[in-house]
C-alpha cells in the first residue's frame, strides 16, 4: 500500500512538472543514479546525468541568445545526447526539429533553414555536417556531438562550462516534425499547442508503465513514431530507455530478453523480420515479460499480426495516424481478433468521416477519403505554407490522403491511399522528389515514380520511365538510370527497379495521373497499400 501511495505521489509531481517540461527533474530526484539510457555501444546514462546535462544545454542555449519560440535543429543518431537536447528544449520554450540524418546534406540544410533554426546540434557520425552548417547562415550556435566537426563547438566541453542544477524558470517548449510534400520539399507540421500533459501521463498509466518498465527504441529517434512512443514515453513515464542503432533480428530479440524490455514500438517490417527467424532461434528467447507492443506507420498484413499475437500474446496494439496527427484510432489485440485487418473503431473524442469525390459521406462498406477532426485549439498547420494547409482540409477536418471504409459496427479498414505517397518499411517517400531527380538524366523524357507491392516492405519504390525518342529501353539503360539515382538521392528513395513505358497517362490539365500508373501493380489485390 505504501508503494502505491509513493507511486501516486510521484505521478502527481510528474504531471505538474510536465506543464513546464521538467518531468526528468522529478525522475532524477526520485531515481538518482539509476540507469536511464542504454546505448548500443554499452554506454549508459543515469536519470541524474541526463537531467543535469539538459540543464547545462538550457543555459548554453540561453547564453547564445535563444528565447521562447526560437528553433533548434537536432541531427543525431540514437544516443543519450538526443534525449538531453530534447529535454533541454522542452524546458526552455524552444521549438525543436529532429532531422532525418539519412537525407543528403542539401536536404538537411533545407530543413534547418526552413524551420528557422538558430542552434544546430550535429552528430559527428553523420556525414556532411560541416557542409550542412555552411549552407545555414542564420545559425548562432553549432554544437558537435560525439567528435569534432569543423566550425562546431564540442558538446562535452560546452556543457562542462555550465551549471547542471535545475533551471529556476522553465518554460514548456514544442517540437516541429517535417513531412515531405509532393512538390519535393519537406514541410514542417507545426502545432501551436502541444498535447495536454495530464492526458499523456494518463496514457502511460493505462499502458502499464511503472518504475520497473523498460522501453526499447528500435527505430530512428528522429522519426515521429519512435520519438513519441519510445523516447517520449520513456521521458514521460520515467522508465529505462534502450536504444538500438541498426536492425538485427536476433540481436533485437536478445536485447528484449537481456534488458527485460517491457514496452516497444515496432513497424510491420520489424514484425516480419522477427518472425522470419528460425523456430529454434526464437525458442531460445523467453519473451513472456513483454507487456505492450504498439505498431503503426505502415499497414500490417493480417497474417503477420496474427503470428505476432500468437508469439508474444494479446499485447499488440495498433494505431492509425500521421505526423499531422489523427482522430485517435487504436485497436488492441482482443478487438483486432474480432475485426482482423481493422485499425480501430470510430473514436469517441474526435470525429472522423469518409467522403466521396463530391464531398458526401460514404455509407458503411463504401470506400472514400478519410478525414480526421482537428482537436479544439490543437490543430496543425504546415509551416509557412497556408495553401498546403488549406488543401488538406474540409471545414475543421483534414485528410492524410488515405482511403478506407467503416463497417457496419464502426470499425475502420484502410484500402488505399493517395498515390502521391509511398510507404516502404514505415517510412513515407514522396515520388515527386524522385521524379525531380530522374528527369535530369539525359535519356528520361518523363518519370512517374509509384509504390509497387513488396511482401517484406509493404511497398517498394518503382520508377516508371518514358524515354526520349533517341533512346531505346534496355537492361543496361535501366542500370544507368538507377546508378544516376543512387548518386543523387538518399538510399531509401532510390527505385528498386525501372520500368519503361511508351506513354504516361495525363489529365486534361496535363498532370500525370499517378493513380493510373500505380493501379496495374496492385491489380487483383484487396488492399491497395
N, C-alpha and C positions, 0 to 999 in steps of 0.2 A: 504493500500500500504506500509506503514511504517513497519507493522508487517511482510509482505512478504520479505522486504529488510533485516530486522533483522534475519529472519529465514535463508535466503540465506547466510548471512554473517556467521551465526553460523555453517551452513553446511560446508562452505568452511574451517572454522577453525578446525572443527572436522575431515574433510577429511585429512587435513595436519597433525593434531596430530596423526591420525591413523597410519601414517607411522612409528611412534616410540611407538605405543601402549598407547598413552596418551589421548584418547578420553574422558575418565572420568574427566580428569583435566579441559577440556573445559566445560563440562556439570556442573562440580562443581562450576566453576566461574560464569556460566550463571544462574544456578538454586539454588545454595547455599543450604539452609536448607530445600528445598522442599523434600518431601519423595521420595526416590528412590526404596527402597526394603520393601516389606511387607512380614513378616514371618507368618507361620501358628499359631505360638504362640501369635501373635498380636504385637510382637516387630517390630519396623521399624528402618530404617537407611536412612539418607539423602544422597544426592549426595556428599555433603562436607565431611561427615563422611566416606563414602566408599572410596573416593579418598584419604583422609588423611591416612586411615589405609593401603591402597595399598602402599603409600609412606613409611610408617613405616615398612611394611613387606619387601619392596625392600631393605631398609637399613639393616634390620635384616639378610636377605639372603646374602648380600654383606659382612657384618661383619663376617658371618660364612665361608666366603671364596668362595662362589659360583660366577662364572663368566659366560660370554656369552657361551651358548651351554650346560651348565650343566643342570641336570634334577631335577625336583621337583615332588613328588608324592602327590596327594591330595585325601584323603579318607574322604568324607564329605557329609552329608545329605543336603537337600535343605534349606539353611540358608544363611545369609548375608556373613558369612566368606568365603563361597565358591567363591563368586564374588570378595571379597577382595584379596584372594590369587591368583585367576586367573588374576586379573588386575595387581597385583604386578609382576607376571612372564612375562606378556606381555610387560612391560616397562623396564625389566632388561635383555632381551636377553636370558631368560631361557626357557627350554622346559618342559612344564607341562603335566603330565599324570593324569587325573582324573580316579580313580579306582572304579569299581563296588563293593560297600560295601556289596552286598548280597553274595559275594563269601566267601569261607572258609578262615580262616587266612592263611593257607598254600598257597592257590591260590593267595591271595592278596600279600603275601610276594614274591611269584614268580614274579609277575608283577613289584613290587617295585625294586627287584634286576635286573630283565631283562631290565627295562628302564634306569638302572644305576643312580637311584635317589640318590642325596646327601642330600636332605632335604625331610622330611615327615611331612605333616600336617594331623593329625588324629582326627576324631570326637569321643568324649567320648561316644556318643550314639551307636557307632559301637562296637560290642563285639570283643574282641581279639586283640585290638590294641597293647598292650604290647607284646603279643605273636608274632605279625607280626614284630615288631621292633627287637625282639630278633633274628629273622632269617635274618636280613638285616645288616650285619656288616659294610657296607660302608657308612652308614648314618652319617653325621656330625651334623645334626640339626633335632630334633624331637619336634614338637610343638603340644600341646593338645588343641583342640577346645571344648569349652562348658563344661569343667570339667576336673578333674585330671586324668592322665594316668601315670602309673609307668614308670619312666625313661624319661618322656617328660617335657619340659618347658611349663608353662601356656601361652596361646595365649595372653590374655589381659595384663598380666604382661610383656611379651616380647615386645609387641607393645608399652606399656607405656614408655619404656626406649628409644624410638626413635622419631625423629622429623617427623611430618606429612606434612611438606611443600613439594611441588613438587620437585622431584629429578632433578638435573641440567643436567644430561647426560643420558636420556632414550635411550634404545636400544630395537628394536622390538623383542619380544620373539616368541615362537612357541608352538605347542601342539602336543602330540602323543597319539592317541587313541589305544586301544587294541581290536582286534577282534580274537576270538578263531580259532585255526586251527584244522583240522580233526585228527591230531595226538594227540590231547588232551591238548596241551599247547597254550595259547593265543600268538598272535603275534602283535607287535607294527606296526601301519600303520604310516609311517613317510614321511612327505613332507619337503624337504629342503627349499622350497619357499612357505610361507603362501599365501593365497589368496590376490589379489591386493586390497588394502584398498579402493581405489576410486570406484571400481566395487561394493564392499559391500555397500558403502554409497548410491550409485545409486539405488541398490536393495531396501534398506529401504525406500527411497523416493517413488519408484514405488509401494510399498505395503501400502502406505498411512500413514506412521508413521509421527507424529508431536509431539509437546510438550504436547499434551493432550492424547496421546496414553498410554494404559496400557496393558502390556504383562503378560499373565499368564503362569507359568511353572507347568504343572500338572504331568509331568513325572520326573524321577530321573535326576538331572542335570549332572551326570557323563556320561549319555548316549549321543552318538554323536548327535542325532537329537535335544533333548531338549537343549543341550549345544549350538548348532548352532542357532536354530530357536527361542529359548526362551531367554536364558541367553545372548548369543552373540548379538541377535537383540536388547535387552534392553540396553546393554552396548554400542552398536554402534549407535543406534537411539536416545538414551537419553530419553527413556520412563520408566515409573514406571514398576517394576517387582513384580508380586505377586506369591509367592512360595506356592505350595501345597506339603504336605509330605506324603499323602496317598490318595487313591481314595475313594471317597464317592460321589455318583452321584448327590444327591440333594445338598450336601454341595458345590460341584463344581459349580452347576448351581446357587446356592445362591451367591457364590463368584463372578461369572461372572457379576451378576447384582449389588451386593453391591459395588464392586470395580470398576464398569464400565469398565470391561475388553473389549478391542477392538481387540486384536490380541492374537492368541494362536496356539500352535502345539498340535495335538492330534493323537492318533493311532486308528485304527478301533474298537478295543475292547472298547475304551472310547466312541466312537460313539454309539455302541450297548448298552452300559450301560445307557447312557443318554436317548436314545430312549426308553429304557425299563421302564422308569419312568411312572407312571400312567398319563394319559392325564390331570387329574385335578391338578396334581402337576406341570407339565410343564406349564400349563396355568397361574400359579401364577407368572411366571417369564418372564418379557419382555426383550428379547434379541436383540431387534432391533438396539441397539447401536453397536453391534459387527460388525467389518469391515473386518476382514480377519482371516480365519481358514486355516491352512496348515496341510496336513496329509501325511503320508508315513510309512516307516518302515515295513509294512506288507500289503498284498493285502486286499482290501476293497470290500466286496460283493456289487454289484451294487445297490441292493435294499436298503442297509443300507445308502450308499452315497446319493441316491436319496431322502431318508427320511430326511437326514440332510440338504440337499439343500432346500427342501420344508419347513423345520422348520426355519433355520437360514437365508435363502435367498441364491442367487447365489454368495456367498463369499467364497466358499470352493475350495481350490487349492490343487492338489496332486503333489507330486514329486516322482521320482524314482531314487534312488542312494544307496550307501552303505558307510560304514566307509572309504572305499578306494576312494570314490568319484563316479563320473559317467559323462556321456556326457552332462547332464543338462536337463533331461526330466521333464517337468512340464505341467500341464493341468488345466485350470480354469474351473469353473462350466459351463460357456456358451459353451466352446468347448466340455466338457465331456458329456453334454446333447445331443450333436450331435453324439458323439462317446462313448456311455456308455461302461465302462469296460477298456477303454484305459488309459495308464499312460502318454500319451503325444505324440506329433509329433516329428519326427526325428529332433534333434537340429541343428541349423544353425552354431553355433560356433565350436562345436567339432563333429567329425564323430562318427557314430555308425553303426555296421553291424552285421548281423546274419549269422553264419556259420554252415554248417552241419558237420558231424563227419569226413569228408575228407578235411575240410578247405575251402569248396566252399561256396560262398554267396547264401543264400536261396532266392527264388523268393517270391513275396507278397503272404501271406496266408500260407506259409510253415514254421513251427516252426524250430528253431535251437538255438544254444547257442548265447547269446547276448554279443557282445564285444563293449567296450567303448574306444574312443581315449584318450590317455593321453594328458593332456594340455602341451603345449610347456614350458619346464623348471619347470613345477609344478607337475610332476608325483610323485607317491608314491613308496616307497619300503617297504617290510616287514622287520622290523628292525632286523639286524643280521641274515637274512635268505634269501640269494640270490637264493637258489634253489626254495623256495616257490614263490619268486618274479617272477622268470622266468617262472614257471609253469603256472602262470595265464595269460601269455602274448602271443600274436601273433603279432610280429613287434612292432609298437607303440600303440597297442590296448591291453586291458586287459578285463578279464571277472570276474564277481561275481558268476558265475556258474548258472545264471538264463537262462531260456528257454522262447522264445516268438517268435512272428512274426509281421511283418509290414503288414498293409492292403494296398490296392491299393492307398490310399491317404497319406501313410507315417506315419500312427499312430501305435504306438507300443502297443501290447497286450501281457501280461505275461500269460504263460500257464503252466509253470513248473519250476523246479529248481533242481540243483544238490542235490541228496538225502542225501548228507553229511551235509546239513544244515536244521534245524527245526526252523521255525519262529512261536513262540507262543506269542500272545499279543504284537507283535512288537519287541520281544527280540530274538536274534539269539542264538540258542542252538546247540552245535556240538555233534552229537551222540557218537563219539568215546570216548569222555570224560566219558560218562555214561557207555559205554561198558567196559571201563578200570576198573571201579569200580565193576560192576555186575559180571564180570568174577572171582572176588575174592571170591564170595560166594561158599561155598562147593558143592552146588548142580548144579552149572552152568558149562556146558561144553563149551558153546559159546553163544554170545549175538549179536544181530543186532538191535539196537535201531533206530526207524524211527519216522517220524511225521505222525500221523493219523488225519483225518478231525475232526474239532471241530467247531460247529456252532458259538460259542462265541469267542474262542481264535484264530480261523484260523487253528491252528494245536495243537495237544496235543502230549506229549511225550509218545510213546508206546514201551515197551521192548518186543522184540521177542526172546524167550529163547529156546536154545537146552540144555536139561538136560543130566547129566551124567547117564550112564546106570543103576546105582543103585538107581536112584530117579524116582518117578512117579509124573506126573502132578496132582496138586490138588489146591483147593482154599486156603487151609492153607499154602502150599508152596509158592504160589504166594504172599500171605500177608507177609510171612517171607522175601522173596526177596525184596519186597517194603520197609519193615522196615529196612533191611540192607542198601538199597539205601538212605533212609532218614537219616541214621546215618553217611553217608559218602559223601553226595552230598548237595549242596545248594538246598533249597526247589523248586526253579523254574526248576531245572534239574531232579527232581525225576519223574520217569514214573507215569502216571496216571493209567496204567494198565499193566499187564504182560500177554502175550500170549505165550503158549508153542507150539513148532513145533517139528517134528521128523527129519527134516533136514533143513539146511540153504544153499541157492544156492551160489556156489563159481565159480569164473573164473578159467581158466586153470592154472593161476598162483597161485591159492589158496586163492585169496582175496574174501571176502564176497561181493556179488553183491547186495548192499543195495537197488538199484533201483527196483530189482525184489522182494525184501522183502516188499518194500513200496507199490508197484503197486496194490495189491489186495484191500488195504484200500481205494484207490482212484478210483477204477473201476466204470465206469458209470458217472463220473463227468467231466464236460467240463473243469474245472480249476483244476490244479494239485497242487495248493498252496493255 
